[in-house]
Amino acid sequence: MLERVWQFLKNPVYEEDENTDSKYRGNVFVRLLIYALVINIGLGFVIGLLEPVFGLDLGTHAIDKALDEYSLPFLFFAAVILAPVMEEVIFRGPLVFFRDKPYFKIIFWLLTLFFGFYHITNFEITNTVLLLSPLLVLPQIIVGAILGFIRVRFNLLWAIGLHAAYNLILMGPILLATAFNIPIPSE
């Protein structure tokens, strides 16, 4: 599976998967979700080491601010439903309009990069954050590429579902810890 994703990402082509068996698609979905989580949690640890090792100040993350400003039900709705639907419609939805174009690969990667760099807004914008932005948004670029793969191979609803499951797994523990007043280590 990882090899198929890698081959696609080297040369994205709008080619739908002909296998519509729900068990097959569910298996692909779960595997892509695991790949995205493992890769991005690993990158998160590496990025998290930058601050103390190099004495960097990346400021307050948007999640910390959101936890202070919004209710937990709203944050759940925003992270697991609203963001996946809106972001997939904006960043992966248009791919269908370029499926037969010779420059599909360029559009695919531009939308993937826009998706990734859009997430720089999760940080306080400083010179340090701007300088490190390619590394800071690398997890979102990678998950954006995986979301692009499932969007092209299956359809937009599968990309929305994968995005929602990904956000649920990452945000769920934070929201539960907050709901039960369990301290979340920030550094």
N, C-alpha and C positions, 0 to 999 in steps of 0.2 A: 504493500500500500504506500509506504513512504517513498519508494522508488517511483511509483506512478505520479505522486504529487510532485516530486522533484522534477521529473521529466516534463510535466505540465508547466511548472513554474519557469523552467528554462526556455520554454517556447509556448506561451499560452495560446491556445486555439479554442474557439468556441465550438465545442463538440460535446453534445449531451451523451450521457451514459445510456446505452440501450437497455441495460438490465434494470427493469422497474420492480423487481421482486422486493417487497418491503423488508424481508429479513436481510437481504444483501445490503440494501440502503441503510438499514439500521446499524448493521455492522460497520459500514464505512463511516457513518455519522459518529459512532462511539469511538472508533479508532482516531478519526480526525480530532475529536474533542480531547482525547488523551494526549495526542501529539502536541496540540496547541497548549494545553495546560502544562505539560512537562517542559517544553521548550521555554515557555514564557515565565513559569515559576523559577526555572533555572536562571534565566536572564534577570529576573527580578532580584534574585539573591546577589548576582554579580553587580547590578546597578546599586543595590542597597549597600554593598561594601564600599562603593566609591566615596560616599559622604564621610565616614569616619577615617578611612585610610588616607584620603587626600585632603581632609578637612574642608570638604565642600558644603555649601549651604544651598540646598535645593528648595528651600522654603516649605511652606505648608502645602500639602497635597489637597486637591479638590475633595477627596473623600473625607478628610478631616473636617473641612469647612462644611460640607454637606451634612455630616452627622450632627453638627451643631445647629444647623439652620432648618432642617427639614424633618418631617416625621418619618419613622421607619417604614410605614406602609407606602408612603410616597416614594421613598428611596428604592424600595423593592420594585414598585411599579416602574419607576424611571429606569432602573438598571436592567431589569429582566424583561420588560415589555416595550416601553417607549423607546429607549436607546437602540435596541436591536432592530425594531421595525424602521425607525427613522433613518438610522445609519445604513442599513442594508438597502433601503429604497434609494437613498442618495448616492452611496458609494458603489453598490453592486448592481442595483436595478438598471442603470443605463447600459450595462454591458451588452444587453440584448440588441440594442440599436446599432452596435458595431460588430456583430457576430460575423458578418460576411465581408468585412472590410480588411484590406491588407495591413492596416495599422492597428488591428485589434490588440496585439501585444503591447503596443505603446499605451493605448487607452487603459488596458488592464493594469499596467504598472503605475500609470499616473494616478488612477483612482485609488490603488492600493497605497501609494505614497501619500496622497491627500488624506486618506483615512488615518494613516499612522500619524502624520504631522498635525492633523486636527487635534489629536490627543495631547499635544504639548500644552493645551489649555488646562490640563489637569495640574499643571505646575504654576507657581508664581513665576512670571516671566522676568528673568534677570539675565545679565550677560553670561553667567555661568550656565544657566539653563539653556539659553540659546546656543552656546558653544557645544554643550553636550546633547543637544536635542536629537541628533541622529541615533545616539545610543539610548536615550531616554524613551524614545518612541519605537525602538526596534521591536519590542514585544507586540505592539499594535500593528506594525508593518507585517510581521510574521503571521499573526492571527488574521490580518486582512487578506493576506495571500491565500491562507487556508480557506477562509470564507469565500474568496473568489473562486477557488477550485470547486467547492461544493455547489456554489451558485451556478457555475457553468455546467457542471456534470449532472446535477439533479434539477434544481430550480431555486428561485428566490426564497420560497418558503423554507426550504432546507437550510439556507444560509441564515435566515432569521432565527430558526430553531437552534442552530448551532451557536449563534451569537448569544441567544438567550440562555442556553445551557452553560456556556462558558462564563457569562456574567454571573449567573446564579451560583456557580461553584466558587467563583472568586469573591463575590460580594456576600453570599449567604452567611458564611462564618462571621464576617464583620458585623452584619446586621443582627445576627443572633447574639453575639457577644455584647453588643450595645443594648439589645433588648433585655438581657439578663444581667446588665451592669458588670460584665466581666472585663477587667482592664485589658486594653489592646496595647501591646508594646509598640511604641512609635519609633524607637531607635535602638 
